């Protein structure tokens, strides 16, 4: 019998399978163990699953950010090369024209122009090529990141500090909920939305976005205190 939250757990498994290659094996093993335990328990609810995803997300965040900072330009260049090889000549010409403006393949696929300038068949070619390219560049990027372990470890520490600061600011925002009863629900809802960003399947919470939310509420309350 399928798990009541099978789709949620499938998303978790997909995320585990696609952790950046420099994530320590113990983090991946712990995530897999949590996933398997939840999958085996039909009483595991969405809250328990979300907590597991958030735990994995917090653990992998500094490693993913360090990996991306070290390898992102190489990744973008290689993906561009492979996608252009993958698509037919007509699509290639259209893509090259847009790429010449400075956009990258990933940005193009997420933009409105992707729907406007390419047919469904052309979009499929590009998306298929993009996914295939992402799979092919992983090993090359791993080697690049491992070539300078000192730099990689420095970046991990940098992003561990950033992660902790983001959480600190979310906690500050949550405390503001006690300032005024009529605003309590809205503030807690915002804090909860930022917390959900730790789920490995969700976009990361951004430090500046959380800080701006805190500044907004200080302004609403006429509070001059600094949150930083």
C-alpha positions in Angstrom: 0.0 0.0 0.0 1.4 3.4 -1.0 2.5 5.8 1.8 -0.2 8.5 2.5 2.5 11.1 1.6 4.3 9.1 -1.1 4.8 12.1 -3.4 6.4 14.2 -0.7 8.8 11.3 0.1 9.5 10.9 -3.6 10.6 14.5 -3.7 12.8 13.9 -0.7 14.4 10.9 -2.4 15.0 12.9 -5.6 16.7 15.6 -3.6 18.9 13.1 -1.8 19.9 11.5 -5.1 20.8 15.0 -6.5 22.8 16.4 -3.6 25.9 18.1 -4.8 28.8 15.6 -5.0 30.9 17.3 -2.3 28.2 16.8 0.4 29.8 14.5 3.1 28.7 10.9 2.9 27.5 11.1 6.5 25.0 13.8 5.6 23.7 11.8 2.7 23.5 8.6 4.7 21.6 10.3 7.5 19.2 11.8 5.0 18.6 8.4 3.4 18.1 6.8 6.8 15.5 9.4 7.7 13.7 9.0 4.4 13.6 5.2 4.7 12.3 5.4 8.3 9.5 7.8 7.2 8.6 5.7 4.2 8.3 2.6 6.4 6.0 4.4 8.8 2.4 4.9 7.4 1.7 7.2 10.4 4.5 9.6 9.4 2.7 12.9 8.7 3.7 15.9 6.6 5.1 17.7 9.7 7.6 14.9 10.4 8.6 14.6 6.8 9.1 18.4 6.5 11.3 18.4 9.6 13.5 15.7 8.1 13.7 17.7 4.8 14.7 20.8 6.8 17.3 19.0 8.7 18.9 17.7 5.5 18.6 21.2 4.0 20.4 22.9 6.8 23.1 20.3 6.8 23.8 20.4 3.0 23.4 24.2 2.6 27.0 25.3 3.3 28.4 22.5 1.1 26.0 23.2 -1.8 26.8 27.0 -1.7 30.6 26.3 -1.5 30.4 23.9 -4.4 28.3 26.4 -6.5 30.7 29.3 -5.7 33.7 27.3 -6.8 32.2 25.7 -9.9 29.3 27.8 -11.2 31.0 29.5 -14.1 32.5 26.3 -15.3 29.1 24.6 -15.0 27.3 27.4 -17.0 29.9 27.3 -19.7 29.8 23.5 -20.0 26.0 23.3 -19.9 25.8 25.9 -22.6 28.2 23.9 -24.8 26.4 20.6 -24.3 22.9 22.1 -24.8 24.0 23.7 -28.1 25.3 20.3 -29.2 22.0 18.6 -28.2 19.5 20.8 -30.0 18.8 21.1 -33.8 20.3 23.9 -35.9 17.2 26.1 -35.9 17.0 26.0 -32.1 20.7 26.5 -31.8 20.6 29.7 -33.8 17.8 31.1 -31.8 19.5 30.1 -28.5 22.8 31.6 -29.6 21.2 34.9 -30.3 19.7 35.1 -26.8 22.9 33.8 -25.2 24.9 36.6 -26.9 23.0 39.1 -24.7 24.7 37.6 -21.6 21.9 35.3 -20.4 22.7 31.7 -19.5 20.7 28.6 -20.4 19.2 28.3 -16.9 18.0 31.9 -16.9 16.5 31.4 -20.4 14.5 28.4 -19.4 13.0 30.3 -16.4 12.2 33.4 -18.3 9.0 34.5 -20.0 10.8 34.7 -23.4 11.3 30.9 -23.2 7.5 30.5 -23.7 7.3 33.3 -26.3 10.3 32.5 -28.5 10.3 28.8 -28.6 7.7 26.2 -29.6 6.7 23.3 -27.3 9.0 21.0 -29.3 11.9 23.5 -29.2 11.4 23.9 -25.4 11.5 20.2 -25.0 14.8 20.0 -26.9 16.3 22.7 -24.7 15.0 21.3 -21.4 16.0 17.7 -22.3 19.5 19.0 -23.3 19.8 21.0 -20.1 18.9 18.0 -17.8 21.2 15.8 -19.7 24.0 18.3 -19.5 23.5 18.8 -15.8 24.0 15.0 -15.3 27.2 15.0 -17.4 29.0 17.9 -15.8 28.7 16.6 -12.2 31.9 14.6 -12.1 33.9 17.3 -13.8 32.7 19.9 -11.3 33.5 17.6 -8.4 37.1 17.3 -9.6 37.3 21.0 -9.9 36.0 21.6 -6.3 38.3 18.9 -4.9 41.4 20.5 -6.6 41.5 23.2 -4.0 40.3 21.6 -0.7 41.5 24.5 1.4 39.4 27.0 -0.5 36.4 24.7 -0.4 36.7 24.3 3.4 36.9 28.1 3.8 33.8 28.5 1.7 32.0 25.8 3.8 32.8 27.8 7.0 31.6 31.0 5.3 28.3 29.5 4.4 27.9 27.8 7.7 28.1 31.2 9.3 25.6 32.6 6.7 23.2 29.7 7.5 23.4 30.4 11.2 22.8 34.1 10.6 19.8 33.5 8.5 18.3 31.3 11.3 19.2 33.9 13.9 17.3 36.6 11.9 14.3 34.2 11.4 14.2 33.8 15.2 14.3 37.6 15.7 11.4 37.9 13.3 9.5 35.3 15.3 10.1 37.2 18.5 8.5 40.3 17.0 5.2 38.4 16.8 4.7 39.0 20.5 4.9 42.7 20.0 1.3 43.2 18.9 -1.6 40.7 19.0 -3.2 41.8 15.7 0.0 41.3 13.8 1.0 38.1 15.5 -0.5 35.7 12.9 1.0 37.6 9.9 4.5 37.7 11.4 4.5 34.0 12.4 3.3 33.1 8.9 6.2 35.0 7.4 8.7 33.4 9.8 7.2 30.0 9.0 7.6 30.7 5.2 11.2 31.5 5.7 11.7 28.3 7.8 10.2 26.3 5.0 13.1 27.5 2.8 15.3 25.1 4.7 13.5 22.2 3.2 15.9 20.6 0.7 13.1 20.7 -1.9 12.4 24.5 -1.5 14.3 27.7 -2.5 16.7 28.8 0.2 15.8 31.6 2.6 17.7 34.7 1.8 19.4 36.7 4.5 18.6 40.1 3.0 14.9 39.2 2.5 14.5 38.2 6.2 16.3 41.3 7.3 14.0 43.5 5.2 11.0 41.8 6.7 12.3 42.6 10.2 13.0 46.2 9.2 9.4 46.5 7.9 7.9 45.4 11.2 10.2 47.6 13.2 8.8 50.4 11.0 5.3 49.4 11.6 5.8 49.3 15.4 7.8 52.6 15.4 10.8 50.7 16.7 14.2 52.2 16.0 16.1 49.1 17.2 18.5 47.5 14.8 18.1 43.8 14.1 21.5 43.2 12.8 
